[in-house]
Amino acid sequence: MNKKELVQTAAEYSGMSQGEVEKALNAILESMKQSLKKEEPVTLVGFGTLQVKSHAARKGHNPSTGESMLIPAKKTVKFKASSVLEVGSK
């Protein structure tokens, strides 16, 4: 499901217009991004938690040349699904 399909489905369920749903969804996504930028976890009860995870710098190699290289430290967003969220159980 992409964003457009999500907006359409939410509009059908809520009785709101697609424009209203898209505006609300954009506001929600923006507030989630701002929290993650501050490295604050975002928890949606019954769905899951998004949180920033730090990865330390490490040694690696270029598969094309075999040359050793340092892979820089980085931060990624990790999603942990809620135990209530059951996918494919039916």
Distance bins in CASP14 RR format, pairs under 12 A and 6 or more apart:
PFRMAT RR
TARGET T0000
AUTHOR 0000-0000-0000
RMODE 2
METHOD distances of the structure
MODEL  1
1 7 0 0 0 0 0 1 0 0 0 0 0
1 8 0 0 0 0 1 0 0 0 0 0 0
1 9 1 0 0 1 0 0 0 0 0 0 0
1 10 0 0 0 0 0 1 0 0 0 0 0
2 8 0 0 0 0 0 1 0 0 0 0 0
2 9 0 0 0 0 0 1 0 0 0 0 0
2 25 0 0 0 0 0 1 0 0 0 0 0
3 9 0 0 0 0 0 1 0 0 0 0 0
3 10 0 0 0 0 0 1 0 0 0 0 0
3 18 0 0 0 0 0 1 0 0 0 0 0
3 21 0 0 0 0 0 1 0 0 0 0 0
3 22 0 0 0 0 1 0 0 0 0 0 0
3 25 1 0 0 1 0 0 0 0 0 0 0
3 26 0 0 0 0 1 0 0 0 0 0 0
3 28 0 0 0 0 0 1 0 0 0 0 0
3 29 0 0 0 0 1 0 0 0 0 0 0
4 10 0 0 0 0 0 1 0 0 0 0 0
4 11 0 0 0 0 0 1 0 0 0 0 0
4 18 0 0 0 0 1 0 0 0 0 0 0
4 19 0 0 0 0 0 1 0 0 0 0 0
4 21 0 0 0 0 0 1 0 0 0 0 0
4 22 0 0 0 0 1 0 0 0 0 0 0
4 25 0 0 0 0 0 1 0 0 0 0 0
5 11 0 0 0 0 0 1 0 0 0 0 0
5 12 0 0 0 0 0 1 0 0 0 0 0
5 18 0 0 0 0 0 1 0 0 0 0 0
5 21 0 0 0 0 0 1 0 0 0 0 0
5 22 0 0 0 0 0 1 0 0 0 0 0
5 25 0 0 0 0 0 1 0 0 0 0 0
6 12 0 0 0 0 0 1 0 0 0 0 0
6 13 0 0 0 0 0 1 0 0 0 0 0
6 14 0 0 0 0 0 1 0 0 0 0 0
6 18 0 0 0 0 0 1 0 0 0 0 0
6 21 0 0 0 0 1 0 0 0 0 0 0
6 22 0 0 0 0 1 0 0 0 0 0 0
6 24 0 0 0 0 0 1 0 0 0 0 0
6 25 1 0 0 1 0 0 0 0 0 0 0
6 26 0 0 0 0 0 1 0 0 0 0 0
6 28 0 0 0 0 0 1 0 0 0 0 0
6 29 0 0 0 0 0 1 0 0 0 0 0
7 13 0 0 0 0 0 1 0 0 0 0 0
7 14 0 0 0 0 0 1 0 0 0 0 0
7 16 0 0 0 0 1 0 0 0 0 0 0
7 17 0 0 0 0 1 0 0 0 0 0 0
7 18 1 0 1 0 0 0 0 0 0 0 0
7 19 1 0 0 1 0 0 0 0 0 0 0
7 20 0 0 0 0 1 0 0 0 0 0 0
7 21 1 0 1 0 0 0 0 0 0 0 0
7 22 1 0 1 0 0 0 0 0 0 0 0
7 23 0 0 0 0 1 0 0 0 0 0 0
7 24 0 0 0 0 1 0 0 0 0 0 0
7 25 1 0 0 1 0 0 0 0 0 0 0
7 26 0 0 0 0 1 0 0 0 0 0 0
7 28 0 0 0 0 0 1 0 0 0 0 0
7 29 0 0 0 0 0 1 0 0 0 0 0
8 14 0 0 0 0 0 1 0 0 0 0 0
8 15 0 0 0 0 0 1 0 0 0 0 0
8 16 0 0 0 0 0 1 0 0 0 0 0
8 17 0 0 0 0 0 1 0 0 0 0 0
8 18 1 0 0 1 0 0 0 0 0 0 0
8 19 0 0 0 0 0 1 0 0 0 0 0
8 21 0 0 0 0 1 0 0 0 0 0 0
8 22 0 0 0 0 1 0 0 0 0 0 0
8 25 0 0 0 0 0 1 0 0 0 0 0
9 15 0 0 0 0 0 1 0 0 0 0 0
9 16 0 0 0 0 0 1 0 0 0 0 0
9 18 0 0 0 0 0 1 0 0 0 0 0
9 21 0 0 0 0 1 0 0 0 0 0 0
9 25 0 0 0 0 0 1 0 0 0 0 0
10 16 1 0 0 1 0 0 0 0 0 0 0
10 17 0 0 0 0 0 1 0 0 0 0 0
10 18 0 0 0 0 1 0 0 0 0 0 0
10 19 0 0 0 0 0 1 0 0 0 0 0
10 20 0 0 0 0 1 0 0 0 0 0 0
10 21 1 0 1 0 0 0 0 0 0 0 0
10 22 0 0 0 0 1 0 0 0 0 0 0
10 23 0 0 0 0 0 1 0 0 0 0 0
10 24 0 0 0 0 1 0 0 0 0 0 0
10 25 1 0 0 1 0 0 0 0 0 0 0
10 28 0 0 0 0 0 1 0 0 0 0 0
11 17 1 0 0 1 0 0 0 0 0 0 0
11 18 1 0 1 0 0 0 0 0 0 0 0
11 19 1 0 0 1 0 0 0 0 0 0 0
11 20 1 0 0 1 0 0 0 0 0 0 0
11 21 1 0 1 0 0 0 0 0 0 0 0
11 22 0 0 0 0 1 0 0 0 0 0 0
11 23 0 0 0 0 0 1 0 0 0 0 0
11 24 0 0 0 0 0 1 0 0 0 0 0
11 25 0 0 0 0 0 1 0 0 0 0 0
12 18 0 0 0 0 1 0 0 0 0 0 0
12 21 0 0 0 0 1 0 0 0 0 0 0
13 21 0 0 0 0 1 0 0 0 0 0 0
14 20 0 0 0 0 1 0 0 0 0 0 0
14 21 1 0 0 1 0 0 0 0 0 0 0
14 22 0 0 0 0 0 1 0 0 0 0 0
14 24 0 0 0 0 1 0 0 0 0 0 0
14 25 0 0 0 0 0 1 0 0 0 0 0
15 21 0 0 0 0 1 0 0 0 0 0 0
16 22 0 0 0 0 1 0 0 0 0 0 0
16 23 0 0 0 0 1 0 0 0 0 0 0
16 24 1 0 0 1 0 0 0 0 0 0 0
16 25 0 0 0 0 0 1 0 0 0 0 0
17 23 0 0 0 0 1 0 0 0 0 0 0
17 24 0 0 0 0 0 1 0 0 0 0 0
18 24 0 0 0 0 0 1 0 0 0 0 0
18 25 0 0 0 0 0 1 0 0 0 0 0
19 25 0 0 0 0 1 0 0 0 0 0 0
19 26 0 0 0 0 1 0 0 0 0 0 0
20 26 0 0 0 0 0 1 0 0 0 0 0
20 27 0 0 0 0 0 1 0 0 0 0 0
21 27 0 0 0 0 0 1 0 0 0 0 0
21 28 0 0 0 0 0 1 0 0 0 0 0
22 28 0 0 0 0 0 1 0 0 0 0 0
22 29 0 0 0 0 0 1 0 0 0 0 0
23 29 0 0 0 0 0 1 0 0 0 0 0
23 30 0 0 0 0 0 1 0 0 0 0 0
24 30 0 0 0 0 0 1 0 0 0 0 0
24 31 0 0 0 0 0 1 0 0 0 0 0
25 31 0 0 0 0 0 1 0 0 0 0 0
25 32 0 0 0 0 0 1 0 0 0 0 0
26 32 0 0 0 0 0 1 0 0 0 0 0
26 33 0 0 0 0 0 1 0 0 0 0 0
27 33 0 0 0 0 0 1 0 0 0 0 0
27 34 0 0 0 0 0 1 0 0 0 0 0
28 34 0 0 0 0 0 1 0 0 0 0 0
28 35 0 0 0 0 0 1 0 0 0 0 0
28 42 0 0 0 0 1 0 0 0 0 0 0
28 44 0 0 0 0 1 0 0 0 0 0 0
29 35 0 0 0 0 0 1 0 0 0 0 0
29 36 0 0 0 0 0 1 0 0 0 0 0
29 42 0 0 0 0 0 1 0 0 0 0 0
29 50 0 0 0 0 0 1 0 0 0 0 0
30 36 0 0 0 0 0 1 0 0 0 0 0
30 37 0 0 0 0 0 1 0 0 0 0 0
30 42 0 0 0 0 0 1 0 0 0 0 0
31 37 0 0 0 0 0 1 0 0 0 0 0
31 38 0 0 0 0 0 1 0 0 0 0 0
31 40 0 0 0 0 0 1 0 0 0 0 0
31 42 0 0 0 0 1 0 0 0 0 0 0
31 50 0 0 0 0 0 1 0 0 0 0 0
32 38 0 0 0 0 0 1 0 0 0 0 0
32 40 0 0 0 0 1 0 0 0 0 0 0
32 41 0 0 0 0 0 1 0 0 0 0 0
32 42 1 0 1 0 0 0 0 0 0 0 0
32 43 0 0 0 0 0 1 0 0 0 0 0
32 44 0 0 0 0 1 0 0 0 0 0 0
32 47 0 0 0 0 0 1 0 0 0 0 0
32 48 0 0 0 0 0 1 0 0 0 0 0
32 49 0 0 0 0 0 1 0 0 0 0 0
32 50 1 0 0 1 0 0 0 0 0 0 0
32 51 0 0 0 0 0 1 0 0 0 0 0
32 52 0 0 0 0 0 1 0 0 0 0 0
32 77 0 0 0 0 1 0 0 0 0 0 0
32 79 0 0 0 0 0 1 0 0 0 0 0
33 40 0 0 0 0 0 1 0 0 0 0 0
33 42 0 0 0 0 1 0 0 0 0 0 0
33 50 0 0 0 0 1 0 0 0 0 0 0
33 52 0 0 0 0 0 1 0 0 0 0 0
33 77 0 0 0 0 1 0 0 0 0 0 0
34 40 0 0 0 0 1 0 0 0 0 0 0
34 42 0 0 0 0 1 0 0 0 0 0 0
35 41 1 0 0 1 0 0 0 0 0 0 0
35 42 1 0 1 0 0 0 0 0 0 0 0
35 43 0 0 0 0 1 0 0 0 0 0 0
35 44 0 0 0 0 0 1 0 0 0 0 0
35 49 0 0 0 0 0 1 0 0 0 0 0
35 50 0 0 0 0 1 0 0 0 0 0 0
35 51 0 0 0 0 1 0 0 0 0 0 0
35 52 0 0 0 0 1 0 0 0 0 0 0
35 77 0 0 0 0 0 1 0 0 0 0 0
36 42 1 0 0 1 0 0 0 0 0 0 0
36 43 0 0 0 0 0 1 0 0 0 0 0
36 49 0 0 0 0 0 1 0 0 0 0 0
36 50 1 0 0 1 0 0 0 0 0 0 0
36 51 1 0 0 1 0 0 0 0 0 0 0
36 52 1 0 1 0 0 0 0 0 0 0 0
36 53 0 0 0 0 0 1 0 0 0 0 0
36 75 0 0 0 0 1 0 0 0 0 0 0
36 76 0 0 0 0 0 1 0 0 0 0 0
36 77 1 0 0 1 0 0 0 0 0 0 0
36 78 0 0 0 0 0 1 0 0 0 0 0
36 79 0 0 0 0 0 1 0 0 0 0 0
37 50 0 0 0 0 0 1 0 0 0 0 0
37 52 0 0 0 0 1 0 0 0 0 0 0
37 75 0 0 0 0 0 1 0 0 0 0 0
37 77 0 0 0 0 0 1 0 0 0 0 0
38 51 0 0 0 0 0 1 0 0 0 0 0
38 52 0 0 0 0 1 0 0 0 0 0 0
39 50 0 0 0 0 0 1 0 0 0 0 0
39 51 0 0 0 0 1 0 0 0 0 0 0
39 52 1 0 1 0 0 0 0 0 0 0 0
39 53 0 0 0 0 1 0 0 0 0 0 0
39 54 0 0 0 0 1 0 0 0 0 0 0
39 75 1 0 0 1 0 0 0 0 0 0 0
39 76 0 0 0 0 0 1 0 0 0 0 0
39 77 0 0 0 0 0 1 0 0 0 0 0
39 78 0 0 0 0 0 1 0 0 0 0 0
40 49 0 0 0 0 0 1 0 0 0 0 0
40 50 0 0 0 0 1 0 0 0 0 0 0
40 51 0 0 0 0 1 0 0 0 0 0 0
40 52 0 0 0 0 1 0 0 0 0 0 0
40 77 0 0 0 0 0 1 0 0 0 0 0
41 48 0 0 0 0 1 0 0 0 0 0 0
41 49 1 0 1 0 0 0 0 0 0 0 0
41 50 1 0 0 1 0 0 0 0 0 0 0
41 51 1 1 0 0 0 0 0 0 0 0 0
41 52 1 0 0 1 0 0 0 0 0 0 0
41 53 0 0 0 0 0 1 0 0 0 0 0
41 77 0 0 0 0 0 1 0 0 0 0 0
41 78 0 0 0 0 1 0 0 0 0 0 0
41 79 0 0 0 0 0 1 0 0 0 0 0
41 80 0 0 0 0 1 0 0 0 0 0 0
42 48 0 0 0 0 1 0 0 0 0 0 0
42 49 1 0 0 1 0 0 0 0 0 0 0
42 50 1 0 1 0 0 0 0 0 0 0 0
42 51 1 0 0 1 0 0 0 0 0 0 0
42 52 0 0 0 0 1 0 0 0 0 0 0
42 77 0 0 0 0 1 0 0 0 0 0 0
42 78 0 0 0 0 0 1 0 0 0 0 0
42 79 0 0 0 0 1 0 0 0 0 0 0
42 80 0 0 0 0 0 1 0 0 0 0 0
43 49 1 0 1 0 0 0 0 0 0 0 0
43 50 0 0 0 0 1 0 0 0 0 0 0
43 51 0 0 0 0 1 0 0 0 0 0 0
43 79 0 0 0 0 0 1 0 0 0 0 0
43 80 0 0 0 0 1 0 0 0 0 0 0
43 81 0 0 0 0 0 1 0 0 0 0 0
43 82 0 0 0 0 1 0 0 0 0 0 0
44 50 0 0 0 0 1 0 0 0 0 0 0
44 79 0 0 0 0 0 1 0 0 0 0 0
44 80 0 0 0 0 0 1 0 0 0 0 0
44 81 0 0 0 0 0 1 0 0 0 0 0
44 82 1 0 0 1 0 0 0 0 0 0 0
44 84 0 0 0 0 0 1 0 0 0 0 0
44 85 0 0 0 0 1 0 0 0 0 0 0
45 82 1 0 0 1 0 0 0 0 0 0 0
45 83 0 0 0 0 0 1 0 0 0 0 0
45 84 0 0 0 0 1 0 0 0 0 0 0
45 85 0 0 0 0 0 1 0 0 0 0 0
46 80 0 0 0 0 0 1 0 0 0 0 0
46 81 0 0 0 0 1 0 0 0 0 0 0
46 82 1 0 1 0 0 0 0 0 0 0 0
46 83 0 0 0 0 1 0 0 0 0 0 0
46 84 1 0 1 0 0 0 0 0 0 0 0
46 85 1 0 1 0 0 0 0 0 0 0 0
46 86 0 0 0 0 0 1 0 0 0 0 0
47 79 0 0 0 0 1 0 0 0 0 0 0
47 80 0 0 0 0 0 1 0 0 0 0 0
47 81 1 0 0 1 0 0 0 0 0 0 0
47 82 1 0 1 0 0 0 0 0 0 0 0
47 83 0 0 0 0 0 1 0 0 0 0 0
47 84 1 0 0 1 0 0 0 0 0 0 0
47 85 1 0 1 0 0 0 0 0 0 0 0
47 86 0 0 0 0 0 1 0 0 0 0 0
47 87 0 0 0 0 0 1 0 0 0 0 0
48 78 0 0 0 0 0 1 0 0 0 0 0
48 79 1 0 0 1 0 0 0 0 0 0 0
48 80 1 0 0 1 0 0 0 0 0 0 0
48 81 1 0 1 0 0 0 0 0 0 0 0
48 82 1 0 1 0 0 0 0 0 0 0 0
48 83 0 0 0 0 1 0 0 0 0 0 0
48 84 0 0 0 0 1 0 0 0 0 0 0
48 85 1 0 0 1 0 0 0 0 0 0 0
48 87 0 0 0 0 0 1 0 0 0 0 0
49 77 0 0 0 0 0 1 0 0 0 0 0
49 78 0 0 0 0 1 0 0 0 0 0 0
49 79 1 0 0 1 0 0 0 0 0 0 0
49 80 1 0 1 0 0 0 0 0 0 0 0
49 81 0 0 0 0 1 0 0 0 0 0 0
49 82 1 0 0 1 0 0 0 0 0 0 0
49 83 0 0 0 0 0 1 0 0 0 0 0
49 85 0 0 0 0 0 1 0 0 0 0 0
50 76 0 0 0 0 0 1 0 0 0 0 0
50 77 1 0 1 0 0 0 0 0 0 0 0
50 78 1 0 0 1 0 0 0 0 0 0 0
50 79 1 0 1 0 0 0 0 0 0 0 0
50 80 0 0 0 0 1 0 0 0 0 0 0
50 81 0 0 0 0 0 1 0 0 0 0 0
50 82 0 0 0 0 0 1 0 0 0 0 0
51 75 0 0 0 0 0 1 0 0 0 0 0
51 76 0 0 0 0 1 0 0 0 0 0 0
51 77 1 0 0 1 0 0 0 0 0 0 0
51 78 1 0 1 0 0 0 0 0 0 0 0
51 79 0 0 0 0 1 0 0 0 0 0 0
51 80 1 0 0 1 0 0 0 0 0 0 0
52 74 0 0 0 0 0 1 0 0 0 0 0
52 75 1 0 1 0 0 0 0 0 0 0 0
52 76 1 0 0 1 0 0 0 0 0 0 0
52 77 1 0 0 1 0 0 0 0 0 0 0
52 78 1 0 0 1 0 0 0 0 0 0 0
52 79 0 0 0 0 0 1 0 0 0 0 0
53 73 0 0 0 0 0 1 0 0 0 0 0
53 74 0 0 0 0 1 0 0 0 0 0 0
53 75 1 0 0 1 0 0 0 0 0 0 0
53 76 1 0 1 0 0 0 0 0 0 0 0
53 77 1 0 0 1 0 0 0 0 0 0 0
53 78 1 0 1 0 0 0 0 0 0 0 0
53 79 0 0 0 0 0 1 0 0 0 0 0
53 80 0 0 0 0 0 1 0 0 0 0 0
54 72 0 0 0 0 0 1 0 0 0 0 0
54 73 1 0 0 1 0 0 0 0 0 0 0
54 74 1 0 0 1 0 0 0 0 0 0 0
54 75 1 0 1 0 0 0 0 0 0 0 0
54 76 0 0 0 0 1 0 0 0 0 0 0
54 77 0 0 0 0 0 1 0 0 0 0 0
54 78 0 0 0 0 0 1 0 0 0 0 0
55 71 0 0 0 0 1 0 0 0 0 0 0
55 72 0 0 0 0 1 0 0 0 0 0 0
55 73 1 0 0 1 0 0 0 0 0 0 0
55 74 1 0 1 0 0 0 0 0 0 0 0
55 75 1 0 0 1 0 0 0 0 0 0 0
55 76 1 0 0 1 0 0 0 0 0 0 0
55 77 0 0 0 0 0 1 0 0 0 0 0
55 78 0 0 0 0 0 1 0 0 0 0 0
56 70 0 0 0 0 0 1 0 0 0 0 0
56 71 0 0 0 0 1 0 0 0 0 0 0
56 72 0 0 0 0 1 0 0 0 0 0 0
56 73 1 0 1 0 0 0 0 0 0 0 0
56 74 0 0 0 0 1 0 0 0 0 0 0
56 75 0 0 0 0 0 1 0 0 0 0 0
57 69 0 0 0 0 0 1 0 0 0 0 0
57 70 1 0 1 0 0 0 0 0 0 0 0
57 71 1 0 0 1 0 0 0 0 0 0 0
57 72 1 0 1 0 0 0 0 0 0 0 0
57 73 1 0 1 0 0 0 0 0 0 0 0
57 74 0 0 0 0 1 0 0 0 0 0 0
58 68 0 0 0 0 0 1 0 0 0 0 0
58 69 0 0 0 0 0 1 0 0 0 0 0
58 70 1 0 0 1 0 0 0 0 0 0 0
58 71 1 0 1 0 0 0 0 0 0 0 0
58 72 0 0 0 0 1 0 0 0 0 0 0
58 73 0 0 0 0 1 0 0 0 0 0 0
58 74 0 0 0 0 0 1 0 0 0 0 0
59 67 0 0 0 0 0 1 0 0 0 0 0
59 68 1 0 0 1 0 0 0 0 0 0 0
59 69 1 0 0 1 0 0 0 0 0 0 0
59 70 1 0 0 1 0 0 0 0 0 0 0
59 71 1 0 0 1 0 0 0 0 0 0 0
59 72 0 0 0 0 0 1 0 0 0 0 0
60 66 0 0 0 0 1 0 0 0 0 0 0
60 67 0 0 0 0 1 0 0 0 0 0 0
60 68 1 0 0 1 0 0 0 0 0 0 0
60 69 1 0 1 0 0 0 0 0 0 0 0
60 70 1 0 0 1 0 0 0 0 0 0 0
60 71 1 0 1 0 0 0 0 0 0 0 0
60 72 0 0 0 0 0 1 0 0 0 0 0
61 67 1 0 0 1 0 0 0 0 0 0 0
61 68 1 0 1 0 0 0 0 0 0 0 0
61 69 1 0 0 1 0 0 0 0 0 0 0
61 70 0 0 0 0 0 1 0 0 0 0 0
61 71 0 0 0 0 1 0 0 0 0 0 0
62 68 0 0 0 0 1 0 0 0 0 0 0
62 69 1 0 1 0 0 0 0 0 0 0 0
62 70 0 0 0 0 0 1 0 0 0 0 0
62 71 0 0 0 0 0 1 0 0 0 0 0
63 69 0 0 0 0 0 1 0 0 0 0 0
79 85 0 0 0 0 0 1 0 0 0 0 0
81 87 1 0 0 1 0 0 0 0 0 0 0
83 89 0 0 0 0 0 1 0 0 0 0 0
END
